[in-house]
């Protein structure tokens, strides 16, 4: 089978997620790009600065703030988004929305969130995470609320293939587990907001012991993203009135699945042997 060429995107997604928190000198450039993406990909740094009334230095600061490798990388990712981001948009629900409208809303929210999230993923980050997990003596996962579901799912997956994993959503248990992590171990935190105090405190304990901290979190500058050694970012299209985490939970699970499949494919000899062994011991309990 021929390998599929991966065209990295995420330029427009990163702009959309960050524009409200950028300094005004960068935000006005970001707003121009969001409004005129096709025009942007044909500009130079100096042309972009001129058309936005900014400066070349502000353009450089913008692509650095968004984590791109350079101006050309920035333009490539925006161009990729233009070719692949869906044209159907999420529509906010109202109290008199029909069942069909609700179905379409959930569908569009989930599809767009998944596509936005996958465009934010960097292969280098997934590879570094897989290597850290494979080399760890001990792994710990933690999340609170809806994020706990994601952290528990990943812990279960890793346990099935032979990794030694502790998982807890309780601060006291998590702190005890984290205190036993050492250099070379991994603490994987799931927090959509990146501001959950319990998760951050436990991550700080793990980091102080030399462990690698990996965060699955929204693309923003947060206490957790600054603390983490590796960030795997989500971008969710959530309803304005959030009754529960919906698209954000799906996005985090998509990252977990991508990471797990990458890990299984890269270290297949280790993973598949353990997977087969665990499958065999529970097979007899299926009707």
C-alpha positions in Angstrom: 0.0 0.0 0.0 1.3 3.4 -1.0 1.9 5.8 2.0 -0.5 8.7 2.1 1.2 12.1 1.9 0.5 14.1 5.0 0.0 17.8 4.3 0.3 19.7 7.7 -2.4 22.2 8.3 -3.6 24.1 11.4 -2.7 27.6 10.4 -6.2 29.0 10.5 -7.1 26.9 13.5 -4.2 28.3 15.6 -5.1 31.8 14.5 -8.7 31.3 15.5 -7.8 29.9 18.9 -5.2 32.5 19.7 -6.5 35.8 18.2 -8.3 37.0 21.4 -5.2 36.6 23.6 -2.6 38.0 21.2 -1.0 41.5 21.7 -2.9 44.0 19.5 0.1 44.4 17.2 -0.1 40.7 16.3 -3.9 40.4 16.7 -4.6 42.8 13.9 -2.4 40.8 11.5 -4.1 37.6 12.7 -7.6 39.1 12.0 -6.5 40.1 8.5 -5.3 36.6 7.8 -8.5 35.0 9.1 -10.6 37.4 6.9 -8.3 37.1 3.8 -6.5 33.7 4.0 -6.2 33.3 0.2 -4.6 36.7 -0.1 -2.2 36.0 2.8 -0.6 33.0 1.2 0.7 35.1 -1.7 2.3 37.8 0.5 5.8 38.3 1.8 6.5 39.4 5.4 6.9 43.0 4.3 3.8 43.0 2.2 1.7 41.6 5.0 3.1 44.2 7.4 2.2 46.9 4.9 -1.3 45.8 4.2 -2.2 45.4 7.8 -0.5 48.6 9.0 1.8 46.6 11.2 5.6 45.9 11.2 7.7 43.0 9.9 8.8 42.4 13.5 5.1 41.9 14.5 4.6 39.4 11.7 7.7 37.4 12.8 6.4 37.5 16.4 3.0 36.2 15.3 4.3 33.1 13.6 6.7 32.4 16.5 3.8 32.9 19.0 1.7 30.3 17.1 4.6 27.8 17.1 5.4 27.6 13.4 8.8 26.8 12.0 8.9 29.9 9.8 6.8 32.2 7.6 6.8 29.7 4.8 5.6 27.0 7.2 2.9 29.3 8.4 1.7 30.0 4.8 1.8 26.3 3.9 -0.4 25.4 6.8 -2.9 28.1 6.0 -2.9 26.9 2.3 -3.5 23.4 3.4 -6.5 24.5 5.6 -8.0 26.3 2.7 -8.1 23.1 0.7 -9.4 20.8 3.4 -11.5 22.6 6.0 -15.2 21.8 5.4 -17.5 24.4 4.0 -20.5 23.4 6.3 -20.3 25.4 9.5 -21.6 24.7 13.0 -24.9 26.4 13.7 -25.7 27.3 17.3 -28.9 25.7 18.7 -31.9 27.5 20.1 -34.6 26.3 22.5 -37.0 25.6 19.6 -34.4 23.7 17.4 -35.8 20.5 15.8 -34.5 17.0 16.3 -33.0 17.1 12.8 -31.3 20.4 13.6 -29.8 18.9 16.8 -28.5 15.9 14.8 -26.8 18.2 12.2 -25.4 20.4 14.9 -23.8 17.5 16.7 -22.5 16.1 13.5 -21.0 19.4 12.3 -19.5 20.1 15.7 -17.9 16.7 16.0 -16.5 16.6 12.4 -15.1 20.1 12.5 -13.6 19.6 15.9 -11.9 16.4 14.9 -10.5 17.9 11.7 -9.3 21.1 13.5 -7.6 18.9 16.2 -5.8 16.6 13.7 -4.5 19.7 11.9 -2.9 20.9 15.1 -1.0 17.6 15.7 2.7 17.6 14.9 4.3 14.3 14.0 7.4 15.2 16.0 5.3 15.6 19.1 3.5 12.3 18.6 6.8 10.6 18.0 8.4 12.1 21.1 5.4 11.1 23.2 5.5 7.5 21.9 9.3 7.3 22.6 8.8 8.7 26.1 6.0 6.2 26.8 7.9 3.2 25.4 11.0 4.0 27.5 9.2 4.8 30.7 9.5 2.5 33.8 6.2 3.9 35.1 3.4 5.9 33.5 0.7 7.9 35.2 -2.5 9.4 33.7 -4.8 12.0 35.2 -7.8 14.0 34.3 -10.8 15.5 36.2 -14.4 15.5 35.2 -14.9 14.7 31.5 -11.1 14.7 31.0 -10.9 11.8 33.5 -12.8 9.6 31.0 -10.1 10.3 28.4 -7.2 9.7 30.8 -8.8 6.4 32.1 -9.3 5.3 28.5 -5.6 5.8 27.7 -4.6 4.0 30.9 -6.7 1.0 30.0 -5.2 0.9 26.5 -1.7 1.1 27.7 -2.3 -1.6 30.4 -3.7 -3.9 27.7 -0.4 -3.8 25.9 1.9 -4.3 28.8 2.7 -0.9 30.2 2.8 -0.3 33.9 0.2 2.5 34.4 -1.3 4.2 37.4 -4.5 6.3 36.9 -6.5 8.5 39.3 -8.8 11.5 39.3 -8.4 11.9 43.0 -5.8 14.5 44.0 -4.5 12.6 47.1 -4.1 9.3 45.2 -2.6 11.1 42.2 -0.2 13.0 44.3 1.0 9.8 46.0 1.5 8.1 42.6 3.2 11.2 41.1 5.6 11.4 44.1 7.0 8.0 43.1 7.7 8.9 39.5 11.4 9.4 38.5 13.5 10.6 35.6 12.4 8.7 32.5 8.9 8.2 33.7 5.8 9.9 32.2 3.0 11.8 33.6 0.2 12.4 31.0 -2.3 15.0 32.0 -5.7 15.6 30.3 -7.2 19.1 30.8 -9.3 20.9 28.2 -8.9 24.3 30.0 -5.3 23.8 31.1 -6.1 25.5 34.3 -7.4 22.7 36.5 -5.5 23.1 39.8 -5.5 19.5 40.9 -4.0 18.4 37.6 -1.4 21.2 37.6 -0.3 20.5 41.1 0.2 16.8 40.4 2.0 17.6 37.2 4.4 19.9 39.2 5.2 17.0 41.5 6.0 14.8 38.6 8.1 17.4 36.9 10.1 18.1 40.1 11.0 14.4 40.2 12.4 14.6 36.6 9.5 12.9 34.8 8.3 13.9 31.4 5.0 15.8 31.5 2.7 15.4 28.5 -0.5 17.5 28.2 -3.6 16.9 26.1 -5.1 20.4 26.2 -6.7 23.2 24.2 -4.4 25.3 22.1 -3.8 28.2 24.4 -1.1 29.7 26.7 -2.1 28.1 30.0 -0.3 27.0 33.2 -0.5 23.4 32.1 0.8 24.1 28.5 3.7 26.1 30.0 4.5 23.3 32.4 4.4 20.4 30.0 7.4 19.1 28.1 5.1 18.1 25.2 1.7 19.5 24.3 -0.8 17.7 22.2 -3.4 20.3 21.4 -7.2 20.1 20.8 -9.5 22.5 19.1 -13.2 22.0 19.8 -16.3 23.6 18.4 -18.5 23.7 21.5 -22.0 25.1 22.0 -22.1 28.6 23.5 -24.1 27.2 26.4 -22.1 24.2 27.5 -24.1 21.7 29.6 -21.2 19.2 29.4 -17.9 18.6 27.5 -19.0 17.2 24.2 -16.7 18.0 21.2 -13.7 18.6 23.4 -14.0 15.1 24.9 -14.2 13.6 21.4 -11.1 15.6 20.3 -9.1 14.4 23.3 -10.1 10.8 22.5 -9.1 11.3 18.9 -5.6 12.3 20.1 -5.5 9.2 22.4 -6.4 6.9 19.5 -3.9 8.5 17.1 -1.2 8.3 19.7 -2.0 4.7 20.6 -2.1 3.5 17.0 1.2 5.3 16.3 2.7 3.6 19.4 1.4 0.2 18.4 2.7 0.6 14.8 6.1 1.8 15.9 6.7 -0.9 18.5 4.5 -3.6 17.1 6.6 -6.6 18.2 6.2 -5.5 21.9 2.6 -4.3 21.6 1.0 -7.0 19.6 2.4 -9.8 21.8 1.0 -8.2 24.9 -2.3 -7.4 23.2 -2.7 -11.0 22.1 -2.0 -12.3 25.6 -4.5 -10.0 27.2 -7.1 -10.8 24.6 -6.7 -14.5 25.2 -7.2 -14.3 29.0 -10.6 -12.4 28.7 -11.9 -14.3 25.6 -13.5 -17.0 27.7 -15.7 -14.5 29.5 -17.5 -13.4 26.3 -20.9 -14.9 25.6 
